[in-house]
């Protein structure tokens, strides 16, 4: 290497670049710097060889190998396991953004191939979700559920709740199941047909679990076969049960999370009988002090080996802030927390499930729908205002 080559290397190594696209130019600069360092290293080796009296003839090969180097992939990241929700959200385009639109056609006239979500608006005066249920299809059309009108659920004391709750829509978006007093209503959204299955008790909620629908409420839980409608009782509590991952298969274990503060417990049960397989404490994992989960609420949702559920948390300001936690479903360790702060309604922010990219979808009250990527910390809006009850497909 002669003096002109050395001068060129030194010029490249100190040139001042002011890019208009810093991310792309940064990776190019890094690639160029690596090449420069390799060249400088080669010069240093040559100097040592010459100084030691050894002469080496360095000639480039006649046919140099092609350069297959690939620029590294940029993976967004956040500083730690806790993320605070931003004060202002961006709202990128999303198929669910039409969820609040009025229905334009009845389901009976135009069944769906697959439903993305169900929505039941609140009554404007009494703040009660008892109006017509809307069905958002994967074609972007909003339909009215005209083939059945599910009544509000109630318990033995007469307390009522909307029939549409998170979890009533099947993961494949083809069916809906509504708990009712003394029966389960199953709706095939692809044919707009209704099937009623008689069951005893004040039934209030459902969970889709593989080829079965789990329905219960007043201390009893039924497992109803999706195809035949045959029902048997199952020893699990639907209040604590986590919705299984649709990809886990029909024999995947059932998971419960219950308790408060230091007694939070993650329990695994067999899929068919509900027999306890394992039990462990929910721990803070890598959460910084003073963060901790005090109590979970709403439905929990599994995605692979991760479990997402809304919670009341302790943060750096108060004991009882709203939040969402993601746990390792094998160990019970809390891996990520979305801190939603204190200035929200109590129980504001129920988790509605996961999307197919590993992001958590949740409600904000007051507000609409939000998407949170636990691995990157990114929080974006989905629907700005959505006053009512929502159920999403898996």
Short mmCIF file of the C-alpha atoms (twelve columns), coordinates in Angstrom:
data_MODEL
# 
_entry.id   MODEL 
# 
loop_
_atom_site.group_PDB 
_atom_site.id 
_atom_site.type_symbol 
_atom_site.label_atom_id 
_atom_site.label_alt_id 
_atom_site.label_comp_id 
_atom_site.label_asym_id 
_atom_site.label_seq_id 
_atom_site.Cartn_x 
_atom_site.Cartn_y 
_atom_site.Cartn_z 
_atom_site.pdbx_PDB_model_num 
ATOM 1   C CA . UNK A 1   0.000   0.000   0.000  1 
ATOM 2   C CA . UNK A 2   1.537   3.358   -1.064 1 
ATOM 3   C CA . UNK A 3   1.300   6.856   0.388  1 
ATOM 4   C CA . UNK A 4   -1.688  7.789   -1.789 1 
ATOM 5   C CA . UNK A 5   -3.669  4.821   -0.489 1 
ATOM 6   C CA . UNK A 6   -2.921  5.739   3.122  1 
ATOM 7   C CA . UNK A 7   -4.012  9.341   2.499  1 
ATOM 8   C CA . UNK A 8   -7.312  8.146   1.049  1 
ATOM 9   C CA . UNK A 9   -7.961  5.892   4.048  1 
ATOM 10  C CA . UNK A 10  -7.299  8.736   6.467  1 
ATOM 11  C CA . UNK A 11  -9.591  11.042  4.515  1 
ATOM 12  C CA . UNK A 12  -12.463 8.544   4.637  1 
ATOM 13  C CA . UNK A 13  -12.012 7.911   8.340  1 
ATOM 14  C CA . UNK A 14  -12.401 11.602  9.293  1 
ATOM 15  C CA . UNK A 15  -14.858 12.918  6.728  1 
ATOM 16  C CA . UNK A 16  -17.800 14.814  8.180  1 
ATOM 17  C CA . UNK A 17  -21.148 13.563  6.900  1 
ATOM 18  C CA . UNK A 18  -24.331 15.509  7.470  1 
ATOM 19  C CA . UNK A 19  -27.019 13.168  6.170  1 
ATOM 20  C CA . UNK A 20  -30.583 14.034  5.233  1 
ATOM 21  C CA . UNK A 21  -31.585 10.444  6.171  1 
ATOM 22  C CA . UNK A 22  -29.599 9.759   9.347  1 
ATOM 23  C CA . UNK A 23  -30.800 6.166   9.917  1 
ATOM 24  C CA . UNK A 24  -29.860 4.927   6.434  1 
ATOM 25  C CA . UNK A 25  -26.655 6.980   6.318  1 
ATOM 26  C CA . UNK A 26  -25.701 5.798   9.798  1 
ATOM 27  C CA . UNK A 27  -25.751 2.170   8.748  1 
ATOM 28  C CA . UNK A 28  -23.749 3.060   5.603  1 
ATOM 29  C CA . UNK A 29  -21.209 4.939   7.730  1 
ATOM 30  C CA . UNK A 30  -20.919 1.961   10.085 1 
ATOM 31  C CA . UNK A 31  -20.346 -0.381  7.133  1 
ATOM 32  C CA . UNK A 32  -17.724 1.963   5.683  1 
ATOM 33  C CA . UNK A 33  -16.000 2.321   9.068  1 
ATOM 34  C CA . UNK A 34  -15.725 -1.464  9.414  1 
ATOM 35  C CA . UNK A 35  -14.106 -1.651  5.995  1 
ATOM 36  C CA . UNK A 36  -11.724 1.205   6.907  1 
ATOM 37  C CA . UNK A 37  -10.710 -0.491  10.146 1 
ATOM 38  C CA . UNK A 38  -10.013 -3.724  8.315  1 
ATOM 39  C CA . UNK A 39  -7.853  -1.847  5.797  1 
ATOM 40  C CA . UNK A 40  -5.971  0.041   8.529  1 
ATOM 41  C CA . UNK A 41  -5.383  -3.268  10.295 1 
ATOM 42  C CA . UNK A 42  -3.958  -4.720  7.116  1 
ATOM 43  C CA . UNK A 43  -1.570  -1.754  6.807  1 
ATOM 44  C CA . UNK A 44  -0.393  -2.222  10.385 1 
ATOM 45  C CA . UNK A 45  0.330   -5.896  9.759  1 
ATOM 46  C CA . UNK A 46  2.287   -5.014  6.633  1 
ATOM 47  C CA . UNK A 47  4.399   -2.456  8.525  1 
ATOM 48  C CA . UNK A 48  5.243   -5.006  11.199 1 
ATOM 49  C CA . UNK A 49  6.267   -7.567  8.589  1 
ATOM 50  C CA . UNK A 50  8.469   -5.081  6.755  1 
ATOM 51  C CA . UNK A 51  10.043  -3.852  10.035 1 
ATOM 52  C CA . UNK A 52  10.933  -7.430  10.898 1 
ATOM 53  C CA . UNK A 53  12.706  -7.937  7.617  1 
ATOM 54  C CA . UNK A 54  10.006  -10.079 6.097  1 
ATOM 55  C CA . UNK A 55  8.812   -9.124  2.636  1 
ATOM 56  C CA . UNK A 56  5.342   -10.168 1.603  1 
ATOM 57  C CA . UNK A 57  3.897   -9.784  -1.816 1 
ATOM 58  C CA . UNK A 58  0.267   -8.831  -1.402 1 
ATOM 59  C CA . UNK A 59  -1.654  -9.121  -4.638 1 
ATOM 60  C CA . UNK A 60  -5.452  -8.994  -4.935 1 
ATOM 61  C CA . UNK A 61  -6.994  -12.190 -6.332 1 
ATOM 62  C CA . UNK A 62  -7.864  -12.209 -9.991 1 
ATOM 63  C CA . UNK A 63  -11.535 -12.951 -9.191 1 
ATOM 64  C CA . UNK A 64  -12.431 -11.472 -5.788 1 
ATOM 65  C CA . UNK A 65  -15.421 -13.110 -4.020 1 
ATOM 66  C CA . UNK A 66  -18.714 -11.229 -4.214 1 
ATOM 67  C CA . UNK A 67  -19.739 -9.051  -1.274 1 
ATOM 68  C CA . UNK A 68  -22.842 -10.576 0.349  1 
ATOM 69  C CA . UNK A 69  -22.858 -8.307  3.391  1 
ATOM 70  C CA . UNK A 70  -26.304 -7.233  4.601  1 
ATOM 71  C CA . UNK A 71  -27.074 -4.119  6.585  1 
ATOM 72  C CA . UNK A 72  -28.201 -5.028  10.118 1 
ATOM 73  C CA . UNK A 73  -31.898 -4.922  10.922 1 
ATOM 74  C CA . UNK A 74  -32.943 -2.083  13.201 1 
ATOM 75  C CA . UNK A 75  -35.010 -3.442  16.092 1 
ATOM 76  C CA . UNK A 76  -36.797 -0.754  18.159 1 
ATOM 77  C CA . UNK A 77  -36.224 -1.126  21.859 1 
ATOM 78  C CA . UNK A 78  -37.050 0.621   25.108 1 
ATOM 79  C CA . UNK A 79  -34.957 1.277   28.155 1 
ATOM 80  C CA . UNK A 80  -36.545 -1.246  30.490 1 
ATOM 81  C CA . UNK A 81  -39.495 -3.472  31.348 1 
ATOM 82  C CA . UNK A 82  -41.786 -0.547  32.261 1 
ATOM 83  C CA . UNK A 83  -43.336 1.770   29.662 1 
ATOM 84  C CA . UNK A 84  -45.528 4.783   30.388 1 
ATOM 85  C CA . UNK A 85  -48.388 5.411   27.990 1 
ATOM 86  C CA . UNK A 86  -47.747 8.568   25.931 1 
ATOM 87  C CA . UNK A 87  -49.928 11.598  26.527 1 
ATOM 88  C CA . UNK A 88  -50.755 11.832  22.816 1 
ATOM 89  C CA . UNK A 89  -51.262 8.806   20.592 1 
ATOM 90  C CA . UNK A 90  -50.731 8.432   16.878 1 
ATOM 91  C CA . UNK A 91  -53.404 6.570   14.910 1 
ATOM 92  C CA . UNK A 92  -51.943 4.690   11.937 1 
ATOM 93  C CA . UNK A 93  -54.430 3.099   9.496  1 
ATOM 94  C CA . UNK A 94  -56.008 -0.031  10.948 1 
ATOM 95  C CA . UNK A 95  -58.817 -2.413  9.834  1 
ATOM 96  C CA . UNK A 96  -60.395 -2.055  13.288 1 
ATOM 97  C CA . UNK A 97  -60.744 1.706   12.876 1 
ATOM 98  C CA . UNK A 98  -64.233 1.202   11.375 1 
ATOM 99  C CA . UNK A 99  -65.496 -0.505  14.512 1 
ATOM 100 C CA . UNK A 100 -67.439 2.550   15.619 1 
ATOM 101 C CA . UNK A 101 -69.171 3.050   12.256 1 
ATOM 102 C CA . UNK A 102 -72.934 2.468   12.046 1 
ATOM 103 C CA . UNK A 103 -74.203 -0.814  10.578 1 
ATOM 104 C CA . UNK A 104 -75.138 -0.633  6.901  1 
ATOM 105 C CA . UNK A 105 -76.559 -4.129  6.324  1 
ATOM 106 C CA . UNK A 106 -78.102 -6.887  8.475  1 
ATOM 107 C CA . UNK A 107 -76.058 -10.043 9.058  1 
ATOM 108 C CA . UNK A 108 -78.908 -12.195 7.721  1 
ATOM 109 C CA . UNK A 109 -78.645 -10.476 4.341  1 
ATOM 110 C CA . UNK A 110 -74.849 -10.582 4.153  1 
ATOM 111 C CA . UNK A 111 -73.079 -13.072 6.466  1 
ATOM 112 C CA . UNK A 112 -69.356 -12.643 7.033  1 
ATOM 113 C CA . UNK A 113 -66.492 -14.869 5.966  1 
ATOM 114 C CA . UNK A 114 -64.721 -13.816 9.133  1 
ATOM 115 C CA . UNK A 115 -65.565 -11.220 11.770 1 
ATOM 116 C CA . UNK A 116 -62.799 -8.998  13.124 1 
ATOM 117 C CA . UNK A 117 -64.798 -7.703  16.077 1 
ATOM 118 C CA . UNK A 118 -68.181 -7.252  17.718 1 
ATOM 119 C CA . UNK A 119 -69.321 -3.947  19.203 1 
ATOM 120 C CA . UNK A 120 -72.321 -3.002  21.327 1 
ATOM 121 C CA . UNK A 121 -72.698 0.742   22.010 1 
ATOM 122 C CA . UNK A 122 -73.825 2.047   25.364 1 
ATOM 123 C CA . UNK A 123 -77.314 3.451   25.784 1 
ATOM 124 C CA . UNK A 124 -76.811 7.224   25.605 1 
ATOM 125 C CA . UNK A 125 -78.844 8.037   28.724 1 
ATOM 126 C CA . UNK A 126 -78.485 5.095   31.096 1 
ATOM 127 C CA . UNK A 127 -74.942 4.072   30.132 1 
ATOM 128 C CA . UNK A 128 -76.070 0.516   29.534 1 
ATOM 129 C CA . UNK A 129 -74.954 -1.654  26.615 1 
ATOM 130 C CA . UNK A 130 -78.239 -3.150  25.495 1 
ATOM 131 C CA . UNK A 131 -78.514 -1.864  21.920 1 
ATOM 132 C CA . UNK A 132 -78.043 -3.875  18.718 1 
ATOM 133 C CA . UNK A 133 -74.726 -5.704  18.399 1 
ATOM 134 C CA . UNK A 134 -72.604 -4.729  15.389 1 
ATOM 135 C CA . UNK A 135 -70.394 -7.152  13.468 1 
ATOM 136 C CA . UNK A 136 -67.277 -5.831  11.700 1 
ATOM 137 C CA . UNK A 137 -66.316 -8.218  8.898  1 
ATOM 138 C CA . UNK A 138 -62.895 -8.668  7.390  1 
ATOM 139 C CA . UNK A 139 -64.297 -6.960  4.283  1 
ATOM 140 C CA . UNK A 140 -64.649 -3.704  6.229  1 
ATOM 141 C CA . UNK A 141 -68.475 -3.812  6.236  1 
ATOM 142 C CA . UNK A 142 -70.309 -3.242  9.532  1 
ATOM 143 C CA . UNK A 143 -73.394 -5.434  9.949  1 
ATOM 144 C CA . UNK A 144 -76.159 -5.515  12.539 1 
ATOM 145 C CA . UNK A 145 -76.641 -8.792  14.418 1 
ATOM 146 C CA . UNK A 146 -80.306 -9.148  13.510 1 
ATOM 147 C CA . UNK A 147 -80.722 -12.910 13.979 1 
ATOM 148 C CA . UNK A 148 -80.687 -12.769 17.788 1 
ATOM 149 C CA . UNK A 149 -80.828 -10.186 20.564 1 
ATOM 150 C CA . UNK A 150 -78.963 -11.517 23.615 1 
ATOM 151 C CA . UNK A 151 -80.312 -10.268 26.936 1 
ATOM 152 C CA . UNK A 152 -78.055 -8.778  29.631 1 
ATOM 153 C CA . UNK A 153 -76.578 -11.418 31.924 1 
ATOM 154 C CA . UNK A 154 -77.415 -11.411 35.615 1 
ATOM 155 C CA . UNK A 155 -76.330 -13.086 38.802 1 
ATOM 156 C CA . UNK A 156 -78.394 -14.558 41.626 1 
ATOM 157 C CA . UNK A 157 -78.680 -11.138 43.262 1 
ATOM 158 C CA . UNK A 158 -80.191 -9.597  40.134 1 
ATOM 159 C CA . UNK A 159 -77.098 -7.573  39.145 1 
ATOM 160 C CA . UNK A 160 -76.964 -7.177  35.377 1 
ATOM 161 C CA . UNK A 161 -74.128 -6.854  32.856 1 
ATOM 162 C CA . UNK A 162 -73.968 -6.601  29.058 1 
ATOM 163 C CA . UNK A 163 -74.195 -9.895  27.183 1 
ATOM 164 C CA . UNK A 164 -71.358 -8.782  24.910 1 
ATOM 165 C CA . UNK A 165 -68.087 -9.209  26.772 1 
ATOM 166 C CA . UNK A 166 -64.503 -9.711  25.681 1 
ATOM 167 C CA . UNK A 167 -64.116 -13.339 24.665 1 
ATOM 168 C CA . UNK A 168 -67.522 -14.008 23.094 1 
ATOM 169 C CA . UNK A 169 -66.107 -13.965 19.549 1 
ATOM 170 C CA . UNK A 170 -64.308 -17.140 18.480 1 
ATOM 171 C CA . UNK A 171 -60.600 -16.801 17.606 1 
ATOM 172 C CA . UNK A 172 -61.323 -17.651 13.953 1 
ATOM 173 C CA . UNK A 173 -63.997 -14.951 13.783 1 
ATOM 174 C CA . UNK A 174 -66.626 -17.353 12.488 1 
ATOM 175 C CA . UNK A 175 -68.818 -17.782 15.576 1 
ATOM 176 C CA . UNK A 176 -70.037 -15.935 18.640 1 
ATOM 177 C CA . UNK A 177 -71.221 -17.408 21.950 1 
ATOM 178 C CA . UNK A 178 -73.371 -15.512 24.445 1 
ATOM 179 C CA . UNK A 179 -73.879 -16.626 28.036 1 
ATOM 180 C CA . UNK A 180 -77.493 -16.283 29.152 1 
ATOM 181 C CA . UNK A 181 -79.459 -17.357 32.183 1 
ATOM 182 C CA . UNK A 182 -80.089 -21.111 31.769 1 
ATOM 183 C CA . UNK A 183 -78.707 -21.285 28.239 1 
ATOM 184 C CA . UNK A 184 -75.829 -20.652 25.855 1 
ATOM 185 C CA . UNK A 185 -76.569 -18.954 22.529 1 
ATOM 186 C CA . UNK A 186 -74.196 -19.854 19.700 1 
ATOM 187 C CA . UNK A 187 -74.297 -17.853 16.460 1 
ATOM 188 C CA . UNK A 188 -72.650 -18.983 13.228 1 
ATOM 189 C CA . UNK A 189 -71.679 -15.633 11.709 1 
ATOM 190 C CA . UNK A 190 -70.876 -17.213 8.337  1 
ATOM 191 C CA . UNK A 191 -74.429 -18.518 7.877  1 
ATOM 192 C CA . UNK A 192 -76.355 -16.180 10.221 1 
ATOM 193 C CA . UNK A 193 -77.865 -19.141 12.083 1 
ATOM 194 C CA . UNK A 194 -78.537 -19.487 15.808 1 
ATOM 195 C CA . UNK A 195 -78.346 -22.486 18.125 1 
ATOM 196 C CA . UNK A 196 -79.584 -22.459 21.747 1 
ATOM 197 C CA . UNK A 197 -78.101 -24.935 24.244 1 
ATOM 198 C CA . UNK A 198 -80.030 -25.341 27.540 1 
ATOM 199 C CA . UNK A 199 -77.841 -25.164 30.678 1 
ATOM 200 C CA . UNK A 200 -78.685 -24.560 34.316 1 
ATOM 201 C CA . UNK A 201 -77.625 -21.487 36.226 1 
ATOM 202 C CA . UNK A 202 -76.918 -17.775 36.057 1 
ATOM 203 C CA . UNK A 203 -74.360 -17.881 33.268 1 
ATOM 204 C CA . UNK A 204 -72.370 -14.699 32.662 1 
ATOM 205 C CA . UNK A 205 -69.240 -15.288 30.581 1 
ATOM 206 C CA . UNK A 206 -67.632 -17.485 27.951 1 
ATOM 207 C CA . UNK A 207 -64.112 -18.517 26.961 1 
ATOM 208 C CA . UNK A 208 -63.248 -20.242 23.679 1 
ATOM 209 C CA . UNK A 209 -60.848 -23.134 24.299 1 
ATOM 210 C CA . UNK A 210 -59.975 -25.087 21.176 1 
ATOM 211 C CA . UNK A 211 -62.983 -27.124 20.052 1 
ATOM 212 C CA . UNK A 212 -65.010 -26.177 23.146 1 
ATOM 213 C CA . UNK A 213 -66.771 -23.172 24.612 1 
ATOM 214 C CA . UNK A 214 -66.401 -22.772 28.367 1 
ATOM 215 C CA . UNK A 215 -69.399 -21.001 29.901 1 
ATOM 216 C CA . UNK A 216 -70.261 -20.294 33.531 1 
ATOM 217 C CA . UNK A 217 -70.683 -17.759 36.281 1 
ATOM 218 C CA . UNK A 218 -72.364 -18.790 39.525 1 
ATOM 219 C CA . UNK A 219 -69.788 -21.250 40.812 1 
ATOM 220 C CA . UNK A 220 -70.161 -23.678 37.917 1 
ATOM 221 C CA . UNK A 221 -68.479 -23.996 34.546 1 
ATOM 222 C CA . UNK A 222 -69.658 -26.014 31.551 1 
ATOM 223 C CA . UNK A 223 -67.516 -27.229 28.659 1 
ATOM 224 C CA . UNK A 224 -69.675 -27.255 25.519 1 
ATOM 225 C CA . UNK A 225 -68.502 -29.053 22.386 1 
ATOM 226 C CA . UNK A 226 -68.476 -26.573 19.531 1 
ATOM 227 C CA . UNK A 227 -69.732 -29.042 16.936 1 
ATOM 228 C CA . UNK A 228 -72.210 -31.259 18.804 1 
ATOM 229 C CA . UNK A 229 -73.342 -28.960 21.604 1 
ATOM 230 C CA . UNK A 230 -72.759 -31.688 24.201 1 
ATOM 231 C CA . UNK A 231 -71.997 -30.204 27.631 1 
ATOM 232 C CA . UNK A 232 -70.146 -31.415 30.715 1 
ATOM 233 C CA . UNK A 233 -69.091 -29.673 33.900 1 
ATOM 234 C CA . UNK A 234 -65.465 -28.602 34.377 1 
ATOM 235 C CA . UNK A 235 -63.646 -27.787 37.605 1 
ATOM 236 C CA . UNK A 236 -62.305 -24.320 36.738 1 
ATOM 237 C CA . UNK A 237 -63.312 -20.758 37.612 1 
ATOM 238 C CA . UNK A 238 -64.082 -18.596 34.595 1 
ATOM 239 C CA . UNK A 239 -63.401 -15.469 36.663 1 
ATOM 240 C CA . UNK A 240 -59.699 -16.362 36.865 1 
ATOM 241 C CA . UNK A 241 -59.282 -18.389 33.666 1 
ATOM 242 C CA . UNK A 242 -56.925 -17.094 30.980 1 
ATOM 243 C CA . UNK A 243 -58.093 -17.403 27.375 1 
ATOM 244 C CA . UNK A 244 -55.899 -20.066 25.707 1 
ATOM 245 C CA . UNK A 245 -53.722 -19.376 22.688 1 
ATOM 246 C CA . UNK A 246 -55.718 -20.586 19.626 1 
ATOM 247 C CA . UNK A 247 -52.517 -22.077 18.202 1 
ATOM 248 C CA . UNK A 248 -51.849 -24.211 21.300 1 
ATOM 249 C CA . UNK A 249 -54.136 -27.123 20.349 1 
ATOM 250 C CA . UNK A 250 -57.081 -28.802 22.039 1 
ATOM 251 C CA . UNK A 251 -55.028 -30.462 24.802 1 
ATOM 252 C CA . UNK A 252 -53.166 -27.323 25.875 1 
ATOM 253 C CA . UNK A 253 -53.229 -26.714 29.625 1 
ATOM 254 C CA . UNK A 254 -55.705 -24.260 31.100 1 
ATOM 255 C CA . UNK A 255 -54.129 -21.380 33.024 1 
ATOM 256 C CA . UNK A 256 -55.588 -19.419 35.934 1 
ATOM 257 C CA . UNK A 257 -54.256 -16.290 37.631 1 
ATOM 258 C CA . UNK A 258 -55.725 -15.261 40.979 1 
ATOM 259 C CA . UNK A 259 -54.944 -13.606 44.300 1 
ATOM 260 C CA . UNK A 260 -53.640 -10.232 45.454 1 
ATOM 261 C CA . UNK A 261 -50.211 -8.670  45.982 1 
ATOM 262 C CA . UNK A 262 -47.828 -11.187 47.566 1 
ATOM 263 C CA . UNK A 263 -50.361 -13.980 47.063 1 
ATOM 264 C CA . UNK A 264 -50.750 -13.646 43.306 1 
ATOM 265 C CA . UNK A 265 -50.719 -17.192 41.911 1 
ATOM 266 C CA . UNK A 266 -50.410 -18.713 38.446 1 
ATOM 267 C CA . UNK A 267 -51.966 -22.160 38.211 1 
ATOM 268 C CA . UNK A 268 -51.896 -24.693 35.367 1 
ATOM 269 C CA . UNK A 269 -54.706 -27.245 34.929 1 
ATOM 270 C CA . UNK A 270 -55.271 -30.153 32.566 1 
ATOM 271 C CA . UNK A 271 -57.359 -29.225 29.529 1 
ATOM 272 C CA . UNK A 272 -60.097 -31.864 29.852 1 
ATOM 273 C CA . UNK A 273 -60.579 -32.485 33.584 1 
ATOM 274 C CA . UNK A 274 -59.295 -29.229 35.072 1 
ATOM 275 C CA . UNK A 275 -56.935 -31.051 37.463 1 
ATOM 276 C CA . UNK A 276 -54.183 -28.850 38.899 1 
ATOM 277 C CA . UNK A 277 -50.804 -29.627 37.280 1 
ATOM 278 C CA . UNK A 278 -48.610 -26.892 38.749 1 
ATOM 279 C CA . UNK A 279 -48.806 -23.751 40.855 1 
ATOM 280 C CA . UNK A 280 -46.352 -20.913 41.369 1 
ATOM 281 C CA . UNK A 281 -46.175 -17.380 42.686 1 
ATOM 282 C CA . UNK A 282 -46.369 -14.407 40.366 1 
ATOM 283 C CA . UNK A 283 -43.135 -12.471 40.867 1 
ATOM 284 C CA . UNK A 284 -41.958 -9.008  39.886 1 
ATOM 285 C CA . UNK A 285 -39.255 -10.315 37.575 1 
ATOM 286 C CA . UNK A 286 -37.110 -7.439  36.278 1 
ATOM 287 C CA . UNK A 287 -39.494 -4.656  37.388 1 
ATOM 288 C CA . UNK A 288 -37.698 -1.690  38.979 1 
ATOM 289 C CA . UNK A 289 -38.563 -0.629  42.531 1 
ATOM 290 C CA . UNK A 290 -41.260 0.326   43.524 1 
ATOM 291 C CA . UNK A 291 -43.210 -1.241  40.635 1 
ATOM 292 C CA . UNK A 292 -45.344 -4.254  41.439 1 
ATOM 293 C CA . UNK A 293 -48.646 -5.833  40.407 1 
ATOM 294 C CA . UNK A 294 -51.291 -5.579  43.140 1 
ATOM 295 C CA . UNK A 295 -54.253 -7.349  41.545 1 
ATOM 296 C CA . UNK A 296 -55.407 -8.465  38.106 1 
ATOM 297 C CA . UNK A 297 -58.820 -7.794  36.578 1 
ATOM 298 C CA . UNK A 298 -60.616 -8.621  33.340 1 
ATOM 299 C CA . UNK A 299 -59.822 -11.516 31.056 1 
ATOM 300 C CA . UNK A 300 -56.240 -12.716 30.676 1 
ATOM 301 C CA . UNK A 301 -54.964 -13.805 27.263 1 
ATOM 302 C CA . UNK A 302 -52.215 -16.237 26.267 1 
ATOM 303 C CA . UNK A 303 -49.974 -15.813 23.238 1 
ATOM 304 C CA . UNK A 304 -47.397 -18.579 23.090 1 
ATOM 305 C CA . UNK A 305 -45.676 -18.486 26.476 1 
ATOM 306 C CA . UNK A 306 -46.713 -14.915 27.256 1 
ATOM 307 C CA . UNK A 307 -49.766 -13.904 29.258 1 
ATOM 308 C CA . UNK A 308 -51.308 -10.405 29.137 1 
ATOM 309 C CA . UNK A 309 -53.822 -9.076  31.632 1 
ATOM 310 C CA . UNK A 310 -54.969 -5.736  33.035 1 
ATOM 311 C CA . UNK A 311 -53.968 -4.919  36.592 1 
ATOM 312 C CA . UNK A 312 -53.838 -2.380  39.345 1 
ATOM 313 C CA . UNK A 313 -50.200 -1.618  40.011 1 
ATOM 314 C CA . UNK A 314 -47.894 0.309   42.309 1 
ATOM 315 C CA . UNK A 315 -45.775 2.820   40.414 1 
ATOM 316 C CA . UNK A 316 -43.458 5.640   41.442 1 
ATOM 317 C CA . UNK A 317 -46.422 7.904   42.270 1 
ATOM 318 C CA . UNK A 318 -49.282 5.928   43.794 1 
ATOM 319 C CA . UNK A 319 -50.447 2.531   44.954 1 
ATOM 320 C CA . UNK A 320 -53.369 1.644   42.691 1 
ATOM 321 C CA . UNK A 321 -52.491 2.982   39.252 1 
ATOM 322 C CA . UNK A 322 -53.952 1.390   36.134 1 
ATOM 323 C CA . UNK A 323 -51.687 -0.857  34.104 1 
ATOM 324 C CA . UNK A 324 -51.256 -3.903  31.892 1 
ATOM 325 C CA . UNK A 325 -48.800 -6.693  32.695 1 
ATOM 326 C CA . UNK A 326 -47.215 -9.350  30.496 1 
ATOM 327 C CA . UNK A 327 -46.078 -12.481 32.339 1 
ATOM 328 C CA . UNK A 328 -44.005 -15.500 31.469 1 
ATOM 329 C CA . UNK A 329 -46.711 -18.175 31.566 1 
ATOM 330 C CA . UNK A 330 -44.136 -20.824 32.536 1 
ATOM 331 C CA . UNK A 331 -42.571 -19.096 35.545 1 
ATOM 332 C CA . UNK A 332 -45.058 -16.418 36.601 1 
ATOM 333 C CA . UNK A 333 -42.437 -13.666 36.307 1 
ATOM 334 C CA . UNK A 334 -43.740 -10.281 35.163 1 
ATOM 335 C CA . UNK A 335 -41.685 -9.315  32.109 1 
ATOM 336 C CA . UNK A 336 -43.341 -6.051  30.956 1 
ATOM 337 C CA . UNK A 337 -45.686 -3.438  32.400 1 
ATOM 338 C CA . UNK A 338 -47.575 -0.681  30.597 1 
ATOM 339 C CA . UNK A 339 -48.085 2.095   33.177 1 
ATOM 340 C CA . UNK A 340 -51.372 3.880   32.415 1 
ATOM 341 C CA . UNK A 341 -51.191 6.201   35.412 1 
ATOM 342 C CA . UNK A 342 -53.825 7.417   37.816 1 
ATOM 343 C CA . UNK A 343 -56.094 9.830   35.931 1 
ATOM 344 C CA . UNK A 344 -58.396 7.215   34.448 1 
ATOM 345 C CA . UNK A 345 -61.569 5.399   35.384 1 
ATOM 346 C CA . UNK A 346 -61.085 2.536   37.816 1 
ATOM 347 C CA . UNK A 347 -60.893 -0.681  35.826 1 
ATOM 348 C CA . UNK A 348 -60.581 1.447   32.700 1 
ATOM 349 C CA . UNK A 349 -58.324 -0.590  30.543 1 
ATOM 350 C CA . UNK A 350 -59.270 -4.186  29.914 1 
ATOM 351 C CA . UNK A 351 -57.038 -6.314  27.689 1 
ATOM 352 C CA . UNK A 352 -58.960 -7.624  24.658 1 
ATOM 353 C CA . UNK A 353 -56.351 -10.016 23.275 1 
ATOM 354 C CA . UNK A 354 -53.217 -10.209 21.115 1 
ATOM 355 C CA . UNK A 355 -52.783 -9.477  17.438 1 
ATOM 356 C CA . UNK A 356 -50.854 -11.738 15.074 1 
ATOM 357 C CA . UNK A 357 -47.689 -9.646  15.471 1 
ATOM 358 C CA . UNK A 358 -47.419 -10.107 19.218 1 
ATOM 359 C CA . UNK A 359 -48.984 -6.807  20.277 1 
ATOM 360 C CA . UNK A 360 -51.541 -6.431  23.069 1 
ATOM 361 C CA . UNK A 361 -54.886 -4.789  22.264 1 
ATOM 362 C CA . UNK A 362 -56.686 -3.016  25.101 1 
ATOM 363 C CA . UNK A 363 -59.496 -0.600  25.868 1 
ATOM 364 C CA . UNK A 364 -58.958 2.857   27.322 1 
ATOM 365 C CA . UNK A 365 -61.781 4.490   29.262 1 
ATOM 366 C CA . UNK A 366 -62.450 7.243   28.481 1 
ATOM 367 C CA . UNK A 367 -61.126 6.674   24.985 1 
ATOM 368 C CA . UNK A 368 -60.979 3.938   22.408 1 
ATOM 369 C CA . UNK A 369 -58.680 1.061   21.479 1 
ATOM 370 C CA . UNK A 370 -54.893 0.979   21.879 1 
ATOM 371 C CA . UNK A 371 -52.176 -1.367  20.597 1 
ATOM 372 C CA . UNK A 372 -49.066 -1.965  22.762 1 
ATOM 373 C CA . UNK A 373 -45.953 -3.833  21.607 1 
ATOM 374 C CA . UNK A 374 -44.336 -5.097  24.844 1 
ATOM 375 C CA . UNK A 375 -41.015 -5.931  23.205 1 
ATOM 376 C CA . UNK A 376 -40.463 -2.474  21.705 1 
ATOM 377 C CA . UNK A 377 -42.500 -0.310  24.052 1 
ATOM 378 C CA . UNK A 378 -44.438 1.242   21.166 1 
ATOM 379 C CA . UNK A 379 -47.992 2.370   22.016 1 
ATOM 380 C CA . UNK A 380 -50.309 3.483   19.212 1 
ATOM 381 C CA . UNK A 381 -54.000 4.217   18.892 1 
ATOM 382 C CA . UNK A 382 -56.445 2.046   16.969 1 
ATOM 383 C CA . UNK A 383 -59.843 3.755   17.447 1 
ATOM 384 C CA . UNK A 384 -60.118 7.230   18.982 1 
ATOM 385 C CA . UNK A 385 -63.551 7.074   20.597 1 
ATOM 386 C CA . UNK A 386 -65.496 3.877   21.192 1 
ATOM 387 C CA . UNK A 387 -68.147 3.999   23.896 1 
ATOM 388 C CA . UNK A 388 -69.483 0.518   24.438 1 
ATOM 389 C CA . UNK A 389 -68.493 -3.134  24.751 1 
ATOM 390 C CA . UNK A 390 -65.985 -4.793  22.396 1 
ATOM 391 C CA . UNK A 391 -64.995 -8.379  21.594 1 
ATOM 392 C CA . UNK A 392 -62.137 -9.121  19.197 1 
ATOM 393 C CA . UNK A 393 -61.258 -12.252 17.233 1 
ATOM 394 C CA . UNK A 394 -57.943 -13.918 17.981 1 
# 
